[in-house]
């Protein structure tokens, strides 16, 4: 029994390696994915709100841009200048909307009544 548990543990551990390799590194202080532009996002965005507000949302590039405009018009966000493109590239790539699966449905098909 102990040999079986050991073998099972090794198999599970080895099967997790490819998954772990695909995950982006995360900044321990902010929780943001470390990728090109993350420091600009941390600098501009977390000056006013928690990075959790970014992490929990997934929007298209256009929606992220509209949120930046809203913050500039109503919340006092400054002009990001040349950093805006970097910020939008990062947000769209790391916290964008997930790609639609084959067939285009994002949800499961409705359950059939019994």
C-alpha positions in Angstrom: 0.0 0.0 0.0 2.8 2.4 0.8 4.5 1.7 -2.5 1.2 2.5 -4.3 0.9 5.8 -2.4 4.5 6.7 -3.2 4.0 5.9 -6.9 0.7 7.9 -7.0 2.4 10.9 -5.3 5.3 10.9 -7.9 2.8 10.6 -10.8 0.8 13.5 -9.5 3.8 15.6 -8.8 5.2 15.0 -12.3 1.9 15.7 -13.9 1.7 19.2 -12.3 5.1 20.3 -13.8 3.7 21.2 -17.3 0.9 23.2 -15.7 3.2 25.1 -13.4 5.5 25.9 -16.3 2.7 27.6 -18.2 1.6 29.9 -15.4 2.9 33.5 -15.5 5.1 34.6 -12.5 3.2 36.7 -10.1 4.5 39.7 -8.2 4.2 38.8 -4.5 3.4 42.3 -3.4 0.7 43.2 -5.8 -0.5 39.8 -7.2 -0.1 41.1 -10.7 1.2 38.8 -13.4 4.8 39.6 -14.2 4.9 40.4 -18.0 5.9 43.3 -20.1 4.2 46.5 -18.8 3.3 45.2 -15.3 5.4 47.8 -13.5 3.6 50.6 -15.4 0.3 49.1 -14.4 1.4 48.8 -10.8 2.6 52.3 -10.8 -0.4 54.0 -12.4 -3.2 51.8 -11.3 -2.4 50.9 -7.7 -1.7 54.5 -6.8 -5.5 54.8 -6.4 -6.9 51.3 -6.0 -6.0 47.8 -5.1 -4.5 45.5 -7.7 -7.3 43.1 -6.8 -9.6 45.3 -8.8 -7.5 44.5 -11.9 -7.0 40.9 -11.1 -10.6 40.0 -10.6 -11.7 41.6 -13.9 -11.2 40.4 -17.5 -12.1 42.9 -20.3 -11.3 43.5 -23.9 -8.7 46.2 -24.7 -11.6 48.5 -25.7 -13.3 48.1 -22.4 -10.1 48.6 -20.5 -9.6 51.8 -22.5 -13.1 53.0 -21.7 -12.5 52.4 -18.0 -9.3 54.5 -18.1 -11.3 57.3 -19.8 -14.0 57.0 -17.1 -11.4 57.2 -14.4 -9.8 60.3 -16.1 -13.2 62.0 -16.5 -14.7 61.3 -13.1 -12.0 60.0 -10.7 -9.0 62.3 -11.3 -6.8 59.8 -13.2 -4.0 61.7 -14.9 -3.0 61.5 -18.5 -0.9 58.3 -19.0 0.8 59.7 -22.0 3.0 57.1 -23.8 2.4 54.7 -20.9 -1.2 54.3 -21.9 -0.4 51.9 -24.8 1.9 49.9 -22.6 -0.8 49.7 -19.9 -3.5 48.7 -22.3 -1.3 46.1 -24.0 -0.6 44.5 -20.6 -4.2 44.6 -19.4 -5.5 43.1 -22.6 -2.9 40.4 -22.7 -2.9 39.4 -19.1 -6.5 40.3 -18.0 -8.3 40.2 -21.3 -11.5 38.3 -22.2 -10.9 34.6 -22.7 -11.0 33.4 -26.2 -14.2 31.7 -27.2 -14.0 27.9 -27.5 -14.7 26.2 -30.8 -18.3 26.7 -31.6 -18.3 30.1 -30.0 -20.2 29.2 -26.8 -18.8 30.4 -23.5 -21.3 28.5 -21.4 -22.5 25.0 -21.4 -25.6 24.1 -23.3 -28.9 24.4 -21.4 -29.9 21.3 -19.5 -32.7 19.3 -20.9 -35.8 19.0 -18.7 -36.5 15.6 -17.3 
